[in-house]
Amino acid sequence: MSDKAKSVEFEFFGVKDPKKESTEQARKNIEGMGEDVIMGKISVLESAERMGALVRDSLKHIADEFATRLHIDPSELPFSLFIFGSPARDLMLPGSDIDIGLIFKDDCPVYIKEELKQKIRALPFEVDIAKWHSLDAVKKENCPHMIEYTNAIEARFIVGNNDIAEKHRDLIEKQDSRQDKERRFITVYNLFHKYNYPTKKTKFGQDLKYDFGATRDIIFLDWFLAIEKEKASISQEKPAAFVCLDTLLQDGVVSPEEQKRVQNAIELILLTKITLWRENEKTKDEHLLYLSDSSLEHCYHVIEGTLKKQGIKSLDEFMYVYANAKASIHELVEKLYKNVASRHQESVDLWEMAKAKTSLDEDVLDALKNPGWNELVPFAVRSTSPEILHYIVKRFSNTPGLEYILRIISENFYITDEIKKDLLVSKLDKKFKAKFEEDFKY
């Protein structure tokens, strides 16, 4: 382990020797970092940078241990470690869980697989492990009908076997063209912003995780950056959303004032998010996991001192600034969407067709001739026609994408619950059976 890596690990774990101190102590130190954010001692951005460094160096430390014992270079290990989700976007906050992907060589010994998982689970984070086992498993997961961006696409290589990492780039990243990324951007934007999937609205308010115009919009900055830059060229020194803002400034898309305004907005949104998450952990009050006037008021009183340092001196002002922060982020994301959509009018038109068509006519059949996720989603969430929805369900009844299509259809507010239930056991109209004899088995 390099001296730099050690210094990072020692600094953030706050212990003399990470191998000798308990995981519990390390977690307490991460908890302390979260408290520092709320008290205004460090910014959300600084905490994300520190957590990102800690995650990367912790995984490299594990790889170094295996390499030393096996007397090989880490690049020759029989496995590779990837991260995805917020850690891959360098926006992991103190207390967040970590999403790790493991890819093993075919000849990787079982004992190494098991010990590696044990060491990862001993890290001072809540860990979610995607055990892909092989590159074939990764490729299989990279299903074009899955919601949002798959873990396989988002996965960022950290350490381990270089051959695995290169094949991952060949199988996944290099196959994901700019056009694929742009069309996916259009689909997700329409799904989230125009049709509020998944809204997760309850009597308590809107789910904090799906606060459109806020936490979800921040991810669109990451996705736009992925369109413009190769993953390997994106700096890991700070969150991808902020790297995106730097890029937009350099390209003249935003002014220095707009860049600063959106950066401040992101910090406020994330400060609110981490505060409510932590307060829920302390109080077990589930209302705090939803955005409402009462949860925001609770948040204000917790971080009142920090907000006053930023010039926010009252609850009403906090509510006003928070709403403006959401608006600032969304205005930029909408600008980026229009930029991308201008190059793919056919994808935009598909959303209008999905709403206008009331039956499975030739235009719809042509649009869904060889459908991927970008074609299916508009009809699944927006169609008023049970006939079209029956067709979609039947066509994908034996594919990994069915679960996700049904989930989207369940959010379709143009059809009744009875129709949604019927879709689970639906059959296509007889007149289409012969036409699609090769596609369907009866």
C-alpha positions as CSV (number, residue, x, y, z in Angstrom):
1,M,0.0,0.0,0.0
2,S,1.4,3.4,-1.0
3,D,2.3,6.0,1.6
4,K,-0.4,8.2,0.1
5,A,-3.0,5.5,0.4
6,K,-2.0,4.8,4.0
7,S,-2.2,8.4,4.9
8,V,-5.7,8.6,3.5
9,E,-6.8,5.5,5.3
10,F,-5.3,6.4,8.6
11,E,-6.7,9.9,8.4
12,F,-10.3,8.8,7.8
13,F,-10.3,5.7,9.9
14,G,-8.7,7.7,12.7
15,V,-6.8,4.7,13.9
16,K,-3.1,3.7,14.3
17,D,-3.5,0.5,12.3
18,P,-6.7,-0.4,10.4
19,K,-5.9,-4.1,10.6
20,K,-5.8,-4.1,14.4
21,E,-8.6,-1.7,15.2
22,S,-12.3,-2.8,15.0
23,T,-14.6,-2.1,12.2
24,E,-16.9,-0.5,14.7
25,Q,-14.4,2.1,15.6
26,A,-13.9,2.9,11.9
27,R,-17.7,3.3,11.5
28,K,-17.7,5.7,14.5
29,N,-15.1,7.9,12.8
30,I,-17.2,7.9,9.6
31,E,-20.2,8.8,11.7
32,G,-18.1,11.7,13.1
33,M,-17.4,12.9,9.6
34,G,-21.2,13.0,8.9
35,E,-21.6,15.1,12.1
36,D,-18.9,17.5,10.9
37,V,-20.9,18.0,7.7
38,I,-24.1,18.9,9.6
39,M,-22.2,21.2,11.9
40,G,-20.6,23.0,9.0
41,K,-17.0,22.0,9.8
42,I,-16.6,20.4,6.4
43,S,-18.7,20.7,3.2
44,V,-20.7,18.0,1.6
45,L,-18.3,18.1,-1.3
46,E,-15.3,17.6,1.0
47,S,-17.0,14.6,2.7
48,A,-17.8,13.0,-0.7
49,E,-14.2,13.5,-1.7
50,R,-12.9,11.9,1.5
51,M,-15.4,9.0,1.3
52,G,-14.4,8.4,-2.3
53,A,-10.7,8.2,-1.4
54,L,-11.5,5.9,1.6
55,V,-13.5,3.5,-0.6
56,R,-10.8,3.3,-3.3
57,D,-7.9,3.0,-0.9
58,S,-9.7,0.4,1.3
59,L,-10.3,-1.8,-1.8
60,K,-6.8,-1.4,-3.0
61,H,-5.6,-2.3,0.5
62,I,-7.5,-5.6,0.3
63,A,-6.1,-6.3,-3.1
64,D,-2.6,-5.6,-1.9
65,E,-3.0,-8.1,0.9
66,F,-4.0,-10.9,-1.5
67,A,-1.2,-10.0,-3.9
68,T,1.4,-10.1,-1.2
69,R,0.3,-13.5,0.0
70,L,0.1,-14.9,-3.5
71,H,3.5,-13.3,-4.5
72,I,2.0,-11.6,-7.5
73,D,1.2,-8.1,-8.7
74,P,-2.3,-6.8,-8.0
75,S,-2.9,-6.7,-11.7
76,E,-2.5,-10.4,-11.9
77,L,-5.0,-11.3,-9.2
78,P,-7.7,-13.8,-10.1
79,F,-10.4,-11.2,-9.5
80,S,-11.2,-7.6,-10.1
81,L,-13.1,-5.1,-7.9
82,F,-15.5,-2.6,-9.3
83,I,-17.8,0.0,-7.7
84,F,-21.1,1.3,-9.0
85,G,-23.9,3.6,-7.8
86,S,-23.0,6.7,-5.8
87,P,-19.4,5.5,-5.1
88,A,-18.7,5.2,-8.8
89,R,-20.0,8.8,-9.2
90,D,-17.8,9.9,-6.4
91,L,-20.8,11.2,-4.5
92,M,-20.9,8.7,-1.6
93,L,-21.8,10.5,1.6
94,P,-20.8,9.5,5.2
95,G,-23.2,6.7,6.3
96,S,-24.1,5.7,2.7
97,D,-23.8,2.1,1.7
98,I,-21.2,0.9,-0.9
99,D,-22.0,-1.0,-4.1
100,I,-19.2,-3.3,-5.1
101,G,-19.0,-5.6,-8.1
102,L,-16.8,-8.7,-8.0
103,I,-15.7,-10.4,-11.2
104,F,-13.7,-13.6,-10.9
105,K,-11.5,-15.4,-13.4
106,D,-12.8,-18.9,-14.3
107,D,-10.0,-20.6,-12.4
108,C,-10.2,-18.4,-9.2
109,P,-10.0,-20.7,-6.2
110,V,-13.2,-20.9,-4.1
111,Y,-11.3,-20.1,-0.9
112,I,-10.1,-16.8,-2.4
113,K,-13.7,-15.9,-3.5
114,E,-15.0,-16.6,0.0
115,E,-12.2,-14.8,1.8
116,L,-12.5,-11.8,-0.5
117,K,-16.2,-11.5,0.3
118,Q,-15.5,-11.7,4.0
119,K,-12.9,-9.0,3.9
120,I,-15.2,-6.7,1.9
121,R,-18.1,-7.3,4.4
122,A,-15.7,-6.3,7.2
123,L,-15.3,-2.8,5.7
124,P,-16.8,0.0,7.8
125,F,-19.7,0.5,5.4
126,E,-23.0,-1.2,4.7
127,V,-22.0,-3.3,1.7
128,D,-24.1,-4.4,-1.3
129,I,-22.1,-6.9,-3.4
130,A,-23.0,-7.8,-7.0
131,K,-21.4,-11.2,-7.3
132,W,-21.1,-11.5,-11.1
133,H,-18.7,-14.5,-10.9
134,S,-17.6,-14.1,-14.5
135,L,-17.6,-11.7,-17.4
136,D,-20.4,-13.7,-19.0
137,A,-22.5,-12.9,-16.0
138,V,-21.7,-9.2,-16.4
139,K,-22.7,-9.3,-20.0
140,K,-25.9,-11.1,-19.2
141,E,-26.8,-8.5,-16.6
142,N,-26.3,-5.7,-19.2
143,C,-29.8,-6.2,-20.4
144,P,-31.1,-3.5,-22.7
145,H,-34.5,-3.6,-21.0
146,M,-33.4,-2.9,-17.5
147,I,-34.4,0.2,-15.6
148,E,-32.0,3.2,-15.9
149,Y,-28.4,2.4,-16.4
150,T,-27.4,-1.1,-15.4
151,N,-24.8,-1.7,-12.8
152,A,-22.7,-3.3,-15.5
153,I,-22.5,-0.1,-17.5
154,E,-21.9,2.2,-14.5
155,A,-19.3,-0.1,-12.9
156,R,-15.9,1.6,-12.4
157,F,-12.8,-0.6,-12.2
158,I,-10.8,0.1,-9.1
159,V,-8.2,-2.7,-8.7
160,G,-7.4,-6.3,-9.6
161,N,-6.9,-8.3,-12.8
162,N,-6.1,-6.0,-15.7
163,D,-7.3,-8.6,-18.3
164,I,-10.7,-8.7,-16.6
165,A,-10.9,-4.9,-16.6
166,E,-10.0,-4.7,-20.3
167,K,-12.5,-7.3,-21.3
168,H,-15.1,-5.4,-19.2
169,R,-14.3,-2.3,-21.2
170,D,-14.6,-4.3,-24.5
171,L,-17.8,-6.1,-23.6
172,I,-19.7,-3.3,-21.9
173,E,-18.2,0.2,-22.1
174,K,-17.0,0.1,-25.8
175,Q,-20.3,-1.4,-26.9
176,D,-22.2,1.5,-25.2
177,S,-22.1,4.1,-28.0
178,R,-22.6,7.8,-27.7
179,Q,-26.0,7.3,-29.5
180,D,-26.9,4.6,-26.9
181,K,-26.1,7.0,-24.1
182,E,-28.0,9.9,-25.6
183,R,-31.1,7.9,-26.4
184,R,-31.1,6.5,-22.8
185,F,-30.7,10.0,-21.4
186,I,-33.8,11.1,-23.3
187,T,-35.8,8.0,-22.1
188,V,-34.9,8.4,-18.5
189,Y,-35.5,12.2,-18.5
190,N,-39.0,11.7,-19.9
191,L,-39.7,8.8,-17.6
192,F,-38.6,10.7,-14.5
193,H,-39.7,14.3,-15.2
194,K,-42.7,14.1,-17.4
195,Y,-44.3,10.9,-15.9
196,N,-42.8,10.9,-12.5
197,Y,-41.6,7.3,-12.4
198,P,-41.1,6.1,-9.7
199,T,-42.8,8.8,-7.8
200,K,-42.9,7.0,-4.5
201,K,-45.4,9.5,-3.2
202,T,-47.1,8.6,0.0
203,K,-49.3,10.3,2.6
204,F,-46.0,11.5,4.2
205,G,-44.8,13.2,1.0
206,Q,-42.3,12.3,-1.7
207,D,-39.6,9.7,-1.0
208,L,-36.4,11.5,-0.3
209,K,-34.4,9.3,-2.6
210,Y,-36.7,10.2,-5.6
211,D,-36.9,13.9,-5.0
212,F,-37.2,15.0,-8.7
213,G,-35.5,18.3,-9.3
214,A,-33.0,17.4,-6.6
215,T,-31.2,14.2,-5.9
216,R,-32.4,12.5,-9.1
217,D,-31.5,15.5,-11.2
218,I,-27.9,15.5,-9.9
219,I,-27.5,12.1,-11.5
220,F,-28.4,13.5,-14.9
221,L,-25.3,15.6,-14.6
222,D,-23.3,12.4,-14.2
223,W,-25.0,10.8,-17.2
224,F,-24.4,13.8,-19.4
225,L,-20.7,13.7,-18.4
226,A,-20.7,10.1,-19.5
227,I,-21.9,11.1,-22.9
228,E,-19.2,13.7,-23.3
229,K,-16.2,12.0,-21.8
230,E,-14.7,8.5,-21.7
231,K,-15.1,7.0,-18.2
232,A,-11.3,6.5,-17.8
233,S,-10.7,10.1,-18.5
234,I,-13.0,11.4,-15.8
235,S,-11.2,12.6,-12.7
236,Q,-12.0,10.9,-9.4
237,E,-10.8,13.8,-7.4
238,K,-14.3,15.1,-6.9
239,P,-17.9,14.1,-7.7
240,A,-18.8,13.5,-11.3
241,A,-21.6,16.1,-11.1
242,F,-19.0,18.8,-10.2
243,V,-16.7,17.6,-13.0
244,C,-19.6,18.0,-15.3
245,L,-20.1,21.6,-14.2
246,D,-16.4,22.2,-14.8
247,T,-16.8,20.8,-18.3
248,L,-19.9,22.8,-19.1
249,L,-18.1,26.0,-17.9
250,Q,-15.1,25.2,-20.2
251,D,-17.5,24.6,-23.1
252,G,-19.4,27.8,-22.5
253,V,-22.6,26.0,-21.7
254,V,-22.8,27.7,-18.3
255,S,-21.4,30.9,-16.9
256,P,-19.2,31.1,-13.9
257,E,-22.2,32.5,-11.9
258,E,-24.4,29.6,-13.0
259,Q,-21.8,27.0,-12.2
260,K,-21.4,28.4,-8.7
261,R,-25.2,28.7,-8.2
262,V,-25.8,25.0,-9.2
263,Q,-22.8,23.8,-7.1
264,N,-24.2,25.6,-4.1
265,A,-27.7,24.1,-4.9
266,I,-26.3,20.6,-5.0
267,E,-24.5,21.1,-1.7
268,L,-27.7,22.3,0.0
269,I,-29.8,19.5,-1.5
270,L,-27.3,16.9,-0.3
271,L,-26.9,18.5,3.1
272,T,-30.7,18.3,3.6
273,K,-30.6,14.6,2.4
274,I,-27.8,13.5,4.8
275,T,-29.4,15.4,7.7
276,L,-32.8,13.7,7.2
277,W,-31.3,10.3,6.8
278,R,-29.3,10.7,10.0
279,E,-32.2,12.1,11.9
280,N,-34.3,9.1,10.8
281,E,-31.6,6.8,12.1
282,K,-31.6,8.5,15.5
283,T,-35.4,9.0,15.9
284,K,-36.7,6.1,13.8
285,D,-39.3,8.6,12.5
286,E,-40.2,7.3,9.0
287,H,-41.7,10.7,8.2
288,L,-38.2,12.1,7.9
289,L,-37.5,9.9,4.8
290,Y,-40.1,11.9,2.9
291,L,-40.0,15.5,1.8
292,S,-42.7,17.6,3.3
293,D,-43.0,20.9,5.1
294,S,-42.6,19.2,8.4
295,S,-39.5,17.2,7.5
296,L,-37.9,20.2,6.0
297,E,-38.7,22.2,9.2
298,H,-37.1,19.4,11.3
299,C,-34.1,19.5,9.0
300,Y,-33.8,23.3,9.4
301,H,-33.7,23.2,13.2
302,V,-31.0,20.5,13.1
303,I,-28.7,22.5,10.8
304,E,-29.8,26.0,11.7
305,G,-26.3,27.0,12.9
306,T,-24.7,25.8,9.6
307,L,-27.4,27.5,7.5
308,K,-26.9,30.8,9.3
309,K,-23.2,30.7,8.4
310,Q,-24.4,30.5,4.8
311,G,-26.7,33.5,5.2
312,I,-29.9,31.6,5.6
313,K,-31.4,33.1,8.8
314,S,-35.0,31.7,9.0
315,L,-37.1,28.7,8.3
316,D,-39.1,30.6,5.6
317,E,-35.8,31.6,3.9
318,F,-34.6,28.0,4.1
319,M,-37.8,26.8,2.4
320,Y,-37.4,29.4,-0.3
321,V,-33.7,28.7,-0.9
322,Y,-34.3,25.0,-1.0
323,A,-37.0,25.4,-3.6
324,N,-34.7,27.7,-5.7
325,A,-31.9,25.1,-5.4
326,K,-34.1,22.4,-6.9
327,A,-35.2,24.8,-9.6
328,S,-31.6,25.8,-10.5
329,I,-30.5,22.2,-10.9
330,H,-33.6,21.3,-12.9
331,E,-33.2,24.3,-15.2
332,L,-29.7,23.1,-16.1
333,V,-30.7,19.5,-16.6
334,E,-33.6,20.6,-18.8
335,K,-31.1,22.6,-20.9
336,L,-28.9,19.5,-21.3
337,Y,-31.9,17.4,-22.2
338,K,-32.9,19.8,-25.0
339,N,-29.3,19.7,-26.2
340,V,-29.4,15.9,-26.4
341,A,-33.0,15.6,-27.7
342,S,-32.2,18.0,-30.6
343,R,-30.1,15.2,-32.1
344,H,-32.8,12.5,-31.7
345,Q,-36.2,13.8,-32.7
346,E,-37.4,10.3,-33.5
347,S,-37.0,9.4,-29.8
348,V,-38.9,12.4,-28.7
349,D,-41.7,11.7,-31.2
350,L,-42.0,8.2,-29.9
351,W,-43.4,9.6,-26.6
352,E,-46.1,11.5,-28.5
353,M,-47.0,8.4,-30.5
354,A,-47.2,6.3,-27.3
355,K,-49.9,8.6,-26.0
356,A,-51.8,9.2,-29.3
357,K,-52.2,5.6,-30.4
358,T,-55.2,3.8,-29.1
359,S,-54.7,0.4,-30.8
360,L,-51.9,-1.8,-32.1
361,D,-51.8,-0.5,-35.6
362,E,-49.1,-0.7,-38.2
363,D,-47.3,2.4,-36.9
364,V,-47.0,0.9,-33.4
365,L,-46.0,-2.5,-34.8
366,D,-43.3,-0.8,-36.8
367,A,-42.0,1.2,-33.8
368,L,-41.9,-2.0,-31.7
369,K,-40.5,-4.2,-34.4
370,N,-37.1,-4.7,-32.7
371,P,-37.7,-2.9,-29.4
372,G,-35.2,-2.1,-26.8
373,W,-35.7,-0.3,-23.6
374,N,-35.9,3.1,-25.3
375,E,-38.8,2.0,-27.4
376,L,-40.7,0.0,-24.8
377,V,-40.7,2.6,-22.0
378,P,-42.8,5.3,-23.7
379,F,-45.6,2.8,-24.4
380,A,-45.4,1.1,-21.1
381,V,-45.8,4.2,-19.1
382,R,-47.9,6.3,-21.4
383,S,-50.2,4.1,-23.6
384,T,-53.9,4.3,-23.0
385,S,-54.4,1.1,-25.0
386,P,-54.7,-2.3,-23.2
387,E,-54.1,-3.9,-26.6
388,I,-50.7,-2.3,-26.9
389,L,-49.8,-3.1,-23.3
390,H,-50.9,-6.7,-23.7
391,Y,-48.6,-6.9,-26.7
392,I,-45.6,-5.6,-24.8
393,V,-46.1,-8.0,-21.9
394,K,-46.5,-11.0,-24.2
395,R,-43.5,-10.2,-26.3
396,F,-41.3,-10.0,-23.3
397,S,-42.8,-12.6,-21.1
398,N,-39.7,-14.8,-21.3
399,T,-37.0,-12.1,-21.0
400,P,-35.1,-10.5,-18.1
401,G,-36.8,-7.2,-19.1
402,L,-40.4,-8.3,-18.2
403,E,-40.0,-7.5,-14.5
404,Y,-39.0,-3.9,-15.3
405,I,-41.6,-3.4,-18.0
406,L,-44.4,-4.5,-15.5
407,R,-43.0,-2.2,-12.9
408,I,-43.2,0.7,-15.4
409,I,-46.7,-0.3,-16.5
410,S,-47.7,-0.3,-12.8
411,E,-47.0,3.5,-12.8
412,N,-49.1,4.1,-15.9
413,F,-51.9,6.4,-14.6
414,Y,-53.8,6.3,-17.9
415,I,-55.1,2.8,-17.3
416,T,-57.1,1.2,-14.6
417,D,-55.8,-1.2,-11.9
418,E,-58.0,-3.9,-13.3
419,I,-56.2,-3.6,-16.7
420,K,-52.8,-3.7,-14.9
421,K,-53.7,-6.9,-13.1
422,D,-55.0,-8.5,-16.3
423,L,-51.7,-7.8,-18.0
424,L,-50.0,-10.4,-15.9
425,V,-52.0,-13.2,-17.6
426,S,-52.7,-11.5,-20.9
427,K,-52.9,-12.9,-24.4
428,L,-52.5,-11.0,-27.6
429,D,-55.6,-10.6,-29.8
430,K,-56.0,-13.5,-32.2
431,K,-55.5,-11.3,-35.3
432,F,-51.9,-10.7,-34.4
433,K,-51.0,-14.3,-33.6
434,A,-50.2,-15.3,-37.2
435,K,-48.4,-12.0,-37.9
436,F,-46.0,-12.6,-35.0
437,E,-45.8,-16.4,-35.2
438,E,-42.0,-16.3,-35.0
439,D,-42.0,-14.0,-32.0
440,F,-44.5,-15.7,-29.8
441,K,-45.2,-19.3,-28.7
442,Y,-48.7,-20.3,-27.8
